[in-house]
Amino acid sequence: MRDVNALVLTGFGLNCDIETAHALELSGAHVQRIHINALIDEPDRLDSCHILVFGGGFSWGDDHGAGVLQAVRMKTHIGDRILTFIDAGNLVMGICNGFQTLANFGLLPGIGRQYAARCVALTANDCGNFRDQWVNLTINPASPCVFTRGIEQIELPVRHGEGKFYATDEIIAQLIDRNLVVMQYADDRGQAAGGKFPANPNGSLEDIAGICDPSGRVFGLMPHPEAYNHVTNHPDWTLDCQRRLRLAEPRHSLERLGVHLFKNAVDFIRSGHGV
């Protein structure tokens, strides 16, 4: 069985690296948490890596905008190496602050293989405050995204102050037409939220919660899949357990949790895709 190696970035205010590494380990990957400076100093570390994760937190305290300084620093120092990493067939995931970084870098949406041109933004929530809540998400089955295969709906937590997805009408139309909108905020019935708060917690255009590039191998999302690595992470887990018990329904399995997104990535590499 092929070994799958993943790097999870740490440092400068990032604070979700331990949970992210844990979720990848549960999925069968060999994981190293690496400081941003260490990767910049030793970019050859990417040569033995298959999955690179830009995790959540508040890199550089979100000074000058969430994810801006991290994107500038990494693009300036190792931007070419990251592009080579993507071209080799590897996977990149950006979660929350990581999604903001990928957008500011230009790695997403990558239309026409333009991985250095910024054309989307994650900006201040319409509600005017930080949101820490669980959201329903509906997944686009036509998306090429590697990470969401086999998932139709999922609940995940969000915790951000700058999560509103914004782009020009032209870019939004391209994202929709090319099925690059991977996930949308949804109501309790699994229907797109239609911009309604709090189902859409930040006012994202078209309820966009996550997008991918045309290859499906670069993926960014505002919700935190690493924060749903066990059934007991969910605030309603005891209620749900009792409901399932009384209805004689099967208990939760990891296939329904946030770990599934990471397992899809590991399985993709293990199946012989990428380098």
Secondary structure as GFF3:
##gff-version 3
##sequence-region A 1 275
A	DSSP	beta_strand	5	10	.	.	.	ID=ss1
A	DSSP	alpha_helix	17	26	.	.	.	ID=ss2
A	DSSP	beta_strand	30	35	.	.	.	ID=ss3
A	DSSP	alpha_helix	36	41	.	.	.	ID=ss4
A	DSSP	three_ten_helix	43	48	.	.	.	ID=ss5
A	DSSP	beta_strand	51	54	.	.	.	ID=ss6
A	DSSP	three_ten_helix	59	62	.	.	.	ID=ss7
A	DSSP	alpha_helix	68	87	.	.	.	ID=ss8
A	DSSP	beta_strand	91	95	.	.	.	ID=ss9
A	DSSP	alpha_helix	97	105	.	.	.	ID=ss10
A	DSSP	three_ten_helix	111	113	.	.	.	ID=ss11
A	DSSP	beta_strand	121	123	.	.	.	ID=ss12
A	DSSP	beta_strand	131	139	.	.	.	ID=ss13
A	DSSP	beta_strand	153	160	.	.	.	ID=ss14
A	DSSP	beta_strand	164	166	.	.	.	ID=ss15
A	DSSP	alpha_helix	169	177	.	.	.	ID=ss16
A	DSSP	beta_strand	181	186	.	.	.	ID=ss17
A	DSSP	three_ten_helix	205	207	.	.	.	ID=ss18
A	DSSP	beta_strand	208	212	.	.	.	ID=ss19
A	DSSP	beta_strand	218	221	.	.	.	ID=ss20
A	DSSP	three_ten_helix	225	227	.	.	.	ID=ss21
A	DSSP	three_ten_helix	231	233	.	.	.	ID=ss22
A	DSSP	alpha_helix	237	246	.	.	.	ID=ss23
A	DSSP	three_ten_helix	254	256	.	.	.	ID=ss24
A	DSSP	alpha_helix	259	270	.	.	.	ID=ss25
###
